[in-house]
């Protein structure tokens, strides 16, 4: 039997909590591997945490200045010589553009390592798919993603998200929330079909559990309407009614909603609140404004009207919450459009999945302290078109 098929079958049939053991046995038996380790990216995208029996038996490695982190950032295999007789291969573990971590395999350096990279990349991809499925039945991989304890509000928010990145031939998406281990009400959501991409960027009011509960109610109301096949202006209206019915206007949620036609780049937009969008086109950055409408749940039975928008191949759209553009430095100066435009220009060569984290790192420097007072959300969309 083909050794890749053997390894794939071992992963498909393994118990959810035994995926690392299964891939390790398969790589040792079929590829003569000497060691196999799986690292998961933490929620803050700062370190890669080893998956092992808790407490961890290995140290985390940096996403930004390690060989393992280089494979994660480049999304390409990296071969590292190891004491002459061995080679260590670091393989990105991703699912449809969602970056999960890195599989590190130590192999005999017999001159055939580069010939095996294709098969090993396929095994890492199968492992990624199985990890996503396994997370329904075990906490092992979710535990490995955290270097600190999450607040309850953050736990609720991360479970609500679709992923942190996604790619298709027509587009690439990346998103990040800060502070990763104590987020409150900011959120993003996306869903794609053969012909459409729907993207929501939300900014909820309040703090802690109350903010998270508000966001959960609004996002699930939007999803419920979306899954019923309802247009985005009516999705906003139904979510508005759901939030108002529960809070009677005491709490509300801002949202910027897009429905992109993948074939044409035409989009319908509902702007209900504070999230903002900047566009990088032809080397120039500009803020794109839409007709402002009321946040969800502020008043009873608000009507929403979708506006028209068009995105062109090569466009980069960057969405930010008020926890980004309104953040003040120690002198009280807001981050604002100028600093955002500078950050977007500085990160123009990075892939969409890397941009949010890079902008948030620069925002930390502007703020002058590591811990923000408010949620900060950045979403990056690179549009390729058909």
C-alpha positions in Angstrom: 0.0 0.0 0.0 1.2 3.5 -0.8 2.8 5.0 2.4 0.9 8.3 2.1 -2.4 6.4 1.9 -1.3 4.4 5.0 -0.5 7.6 6.9 -3.8 9.2 5.8 -5.8 6.2 6.8 -4.1 6.2 10.3 -5.2 9.8 10.8 -8.7 9.2 9.5 -9.3 6.3 11.9 -7.5 7.7 15.0 -9.4 8.8 18.1 -9.7 12.6 18.3 -7.2 12.9 21.1 -4.7 10.6 19.5 -4.0 12.4 16.2 -0.4 13.3 17.1 0.3 9.8 18.2 -1.2 8.5 15.0 0.8 10.8 12.7 3.9 10.1 14.7 3.6 6.3 14.4 2.8 6.6 10.7 5.8 8.8 10.0 8.2 6.6 12.0 7.0 3.4 10.3 6.5 4.7 6.7 9.2 7.5 6.5 11.7 6.4 9.1 11.2 9.6 11.1 13.2 10.0 14.3 10.9 12.5 16.0 7.6 14.2 15.3 6.1 17.3 17.0 3.0 19.4 16.5 2.9 23.1 17.4 -0.3 25.1 17.5 -0.4 28.9 17.1 -1.6 30.6 20.2 -4.6 33.0 20.2 -2.3 36.1 20.2 -0.3 34.7 17.2 2.9 35.3 19.2 4.1 31.7 19.9 3.7 28.2 18.6 2.7 25.9 21.5 3.6 22.2 21.5 0.8 19.7 21.6 1.7 17.1 24.3 0.4 15.7 27.5 -0.3 18.6 29.8 1.6 20.2 31.4 3.6 20.9 28.3 6.9 19.0 28.1 8.5 21.3 25.4 8.9 25.0 25.4 6.9 27.2 23.0 8.7 28.8 20.1 8.3 32.3 18.7 6.2 32.9 15.7 8.5 35.8 14.7 12.1 34.7 15.2 12.3 30.9 15.0 12.7 28.4 12.2 9.3 26.8 13.1 7.8 30.3 13.0 9.3 30.9 9.5 7.4 27.9 8.2 4.2 29.2 9.8 4.6 32.7 8.4 5.7 31.7 4.9 3.2 28.8 4.7 6.0 26.8 3.0 8.1 23.8 4.2 11.4 24.8 5.8 14.2 22.2 5.9 16.7 22.6 8.8 20.0 20.7 9.0 20.3 18.9 12.3 23.7 17.7 13.5 24.8 16.5 10.1 23.1 13.2 9.9 19.5 14.4 10.2 17.2 17.0 8.7 14.3 18.6 10.5 11.4 19.5 8.2 8.9 22.1 9.4 5.5 21.8 7.6 2.7 24.4 7.9 -0.6 22.9 9.1 -3.4 24.8 7.5 -7.0 24.2 6.3 -8.2 26.3 3.4 -6.0 29.1 4.3 -6.7 29.0 8.1 -3.3 28.7 9.7 -3.3 26.3 12.6 0.3 25.5 13.4 3.4 23.5 12.2 4.3 19.8 12.1 8.0 19.3 12.7 9.5 16.0 11.5 13.1 14.9 12.0 14.3 12.5 9.2 17.5 10.8 8.2 19.4 13.2 5.9 20.0 10.6 3.2 19.6 13.1 0.3 16.0 12.3 -0.3 14.4 14.7 2.1 13.4 17.2 -0.6 11.9 14.5 -2.6 9.5 13.7 0.3 8.3 17.3 0.8 5.2 16.9 -1.4 4.0 13.8 0.5 4.8 15.3 3.9 2.9 18.5 3.0 -0.1 16.4 2.1 0.1 14.6 5.4 0.3 17.9 7.3 -2.8 19.1 5.4 -4.7 15.9 6.3 -3.7 16.4 9.9 -5.1 20.0 9.8 -8.5 18.8 8.6 -8.6 16.1 11.2 -7.7 18.6 14.0 -10.6 20.8 13.0 -13.0 17.9 13.2 -11.4 16.5 16.4 -12.0 19.8 18.2 -15.7 19.0 18.4 -14.8 16.0 20.7 -11.6 17.0 22.6 -10.1 20.1 24.2 -6.5 19.0 23.6 -5.8 21.2 20.6 -7.8 24.2 22.0 -5.8 23.9 25.2 -2.5 23.9 23.2 -3.5 27.2 21.5 -3.4 29.2 24.7 -0.3 30.3 26.5 -2.4 32.0 29.2 -5.8 31.4 30.6 -8.7 33.0 28.6 -11.3 35.1 30.4 -14.8 33.7 30.1 -15.7 36.5 27.7 -12.8 35.7 25.5 -13.6 32.0 25.5 -17.1 32.8 24.3 -15.8 35.2 21.6 -13.2 32.8 20.1 -15.7 30.0 19.9 -18.0 32.3 17.9 -15.4 33.1 15.2 -15.2 31.2 11.8 -11.3 31.1 11.9 -8.5 33.6 11.7 -7.8 33.3 8.0 -9.3 31.9 4.8 -8.4 31.7 1.1 -10.0 31.0 -2.2 -8.9 31.8 -5.7 -11.0 35.0 -5.7 -9.8 36.3 -2.3 -7.7 35.9 0.8 -8.9 36.9 4.3 -7.1 37.4 7.6 -8.3 38.7 11.0 -7.0 39.2 14.5 -8.5 40.4 17.8 -6.6 42.0 20.7 -6.2 41.6 23.6 -6.5 38.0 22.5 -6.9 36.5 26.0 -9.4 39.1 27.3 -11.5 40.3 24.4 -15.0 41.7 25.0 -17.4 42.6 22.1 -15.5 43.0 18.9 -16.1 40.2 16.4 -15.9 39.2 12.7 -17.7 36.6 10.7 -17.6 35.3 7.1 -19.3 32.7 5.0 -18.8 31.8 1.3 -20.8 30.0 -1.3 -19.9 29.2 -4.9 -20.8 32.8 -6.0 -20.8 35.0 -2.9 -18.7 36.0 0.2 -20.5 37.5 3.1 -18.3 39.4 5.6 -19.4 41.1 8.9 -17.2 43.2 11.2 -18.9 44.1 14.5 -18.1 46.3 17.4 -20.2 45.7 20.5 -20.7 48.0 23.5 -19.9 47.1 27.1 -17.3 44.9 28.8 -16.8 41.4 29.9 -19.6 38.8 29.8 -22.3 41.4 29.0 -20.4 42.5 25.9 -19.9 38.9 24.8 -23.5 37.9 25.3 -24.6 40.9 23.2 -22.3 39.9 20.4 -23.3 36.3 20.6 -27.0 37.2 20.3 -26.4 39.6 17.3 -24.0 37.3 15.4 -26.3 34.3 15.8 -29.3 36.4 14.7 -27.4 37.4 11.6 -26.3 33.9 10.9 -29.9 32.6 11.4 -31.2 35.2 8.8 -28.2 34.5 6.4 -28.8 30.7 6.5 -32.5 31.3 5.6 -31.3 32.9 2.4 -32.3 36.5 3.4 -30.6 39.5 1.8 -28.2 41.5 4.0 -30.4 44.5 4.5 -33.1 42.2 5.9 -30.5 40.3 7.9 -29.6 43.5 9.6 -33.3 44.3 10.3 -34.0 40.9 11.8 -30.9 41.0 14.0 -31.9 44.5 15.0 -35.2 43.2 16.2 -33.6 40.3 18.1 -31.2 42.6 19.9 -33.9 45.2 20.7 -36.4 42.6 21.9 -33.9 41.5 24.5 -32.3 44.8 25.5 -35.0 47.4 24.7 -32.4 49.8 23.5 -30.1 49.6 26.6 -27.4 47.8 24.6 -26.7 47.8 20.9 -24.1 46.6 18.4 -22.3 48.3 15.5 -21.8 46.3 12.3 -20.4 46.7 8.8 -21.8 44.1 6.5 -20.8 43.1 3.0 -22.2 40.7 0.4 -19.6 40.3 -2.4 -20.4 38.8 -5.8 -17.3 36.7 -6.5 -17.7 36.8 -10.3 -18.1 40.6 -10.7 -16.7 42.3 -7.5 -20.0 44.1 -7.0 -21.0 44.2 -3.3 -24.0 45.2 -1.2 -23.1 47.0 2.0 -24.9 47.8 5.2 -23.1 50.3 7.5 -24.7 50.2 10.9 -22.3 51.8 13.3 -18.6 52.4 14.0 -16.3 49.9 12.1 -14.4 51.6 9.3 -12.8 50.4 6.1 -9.7 51.6 4.3 -8.8 50.6 0.7 -5.3 50.2 -0.8 -5.6 50.5 -4.5 -2.8 51.4 -6.9 -0.4 52.2 -4.1 -2.7 54.8 -2.5 -4.7 54.3 0.8 -8.0 56.0 1.3 -10.9 55.6 3.7 -14.1 54.5 2.1 -17.3 55.8 3.7 -20.8 54.6 3.4 -24.2 56.1 4.5 -24.3 55.6 8.2 -27.3 53.8 9.6 -28.3 53.0 13.2 -26.5 50.3 15.2 -28.4 47.0 15.7 -30.8 47.2 18.6 -30.7 50.9 19.3 -34.4 51.5 18.3 -37.4 49.2 17.6 -37.9 48.0 14.0 -35.2 50.0 12.2 -35.2 49.7 8.4 -31.8 49.2 6.7 -30.9 49.9 3.1 -28.1 48.2 1.3 -25.7 50.4 -0.7 -23.7 49.5 -3.8 -19.9 49.1 -3.8 -17.4 47.6 -6.2 -14.0 46.0 -5.5 -11.4 45.5 -8.2 -8.7 42.8 -8.6 -5.6 43.9 -6.7 -7.6 45.8 -4.0 -6.8 45.3 -0.4 -9.6 46.2 2.1 -8.7 46.7 5.7 -11.5 46.9 8.3 -10.9 48.2 11.8 -12.9 48.7 15.0 -12.8 51.9 17.0 -10.3 50.2 19.3 -7.8 50.8 16.5 -8.5 54.1 14.9 -9.5 55.9 18.1 -6.7 54.7 20.3 -4.7 57.6 21.8 -1.0 57.7 22.4 0.4 58.9 25.8 0.0 62.5 24.6 -3.7 62.0 23.7 -3.3 61.9 19.9 -5.6 59.4 18.2 -4.2 56.8 15.9 -6.4 58.0 13.1 -6.4 57.7 9.3 -2.8 58.9 8.7 -1.2 56.3 11.0 -3.5 53.6 9.6 -2.6 54.5 6.1 1.1 54.4 7.0 0.6 51.0 8.6 -1.3 49.6 5.6 1.5 50.9 3.3 4.1 49.3 5.5 2.4 45.9 5.3 1.5 46.0 1.6 3.9 43.1 0.8 2.6 40.8 3.5 -0.1 38.2 2.8 -3.6 39.1 4.1 -3.3 36.6 7.0 -0.2 38.4 8.3 -1.5 42.0 8.0 -3.8 42.2 11.0 -1.2 41.1 13.5 1.4 43.4 12.0 -0.9 46.4 12.2 -1.8 45.6 15.8 1.9 45.4 16.7 2.4 48.9 15.4 -0.7 50.0 17.3 0.9 48.8 20.5 3.9 51.0 19.8 1.5 54.0 19.3 -0.4 53.3 22.4 2.8 53.1 24.5 1.7 50.3 26.7 1.1 46.6 26.0 -2.4 46.2 27.4 -5.2 48.1 25.6 -8.2 49.7 27.3 -10.6 48.5 24.5 -10.9 45.6 22.0 -8.9 46.1 18.8 -10.0 44.3 15.6 -8.3 44.3 12.2 -9.6 42.3 9.2 -7.8 42.3 5.9 -9.3 41.2 2.6 -7.2 40.8 -0.6 -9.4 40.7 -3.7 -8.1 38.7 -6.7 -11.4 38.3 -8.6 -12.1 35.8 -11.2 
